[in-house]
Amino acid sequence: MLDGIALEKKGIPSAVICTDAFIVTGKAMAAAHNAADYPFIIVKHPIASSTDEELTEQARMATPQVASMLQFGKF
């Protein structure tokens, strides 16, 4: 989260991806760094025990959001 916010503040578009288990933490971190409305992409938790097929599907589903965030930036 912090890397994405820092990059955006420097004018470098970024796309932060967070698993659903860390939504509250991600929002709190963004708020603590004066970026309460900072958007991030949410994927299903856990990642570590996911199969290659499950990860491929999550990536496929997240790709349009990543492309949009990288194209338009947030700050």
Steps between C-alpha positions, in 0.01 A plus 500: 500500500765749600710438190199566278414823681861622487529423128172674423607811692810508275280478191565133429176306448474186709253224573497352849358150536385383843335179613158525660644409840686832505234746386468665841878521539543645151238767560653589836847531348370721221316724748808526721695632200247764394356288219176374655333460160792317343353219290644151493414173333368222717563133427402189691708391798710290541753522220767264636283189486330583170555279198651633181154488345347699786773762480461525124127560542556766765752672276261486205226658708726774641666594170236753383520683834880505489495639145252770598699607806825514306341704223332764713692516829342611825658827616 
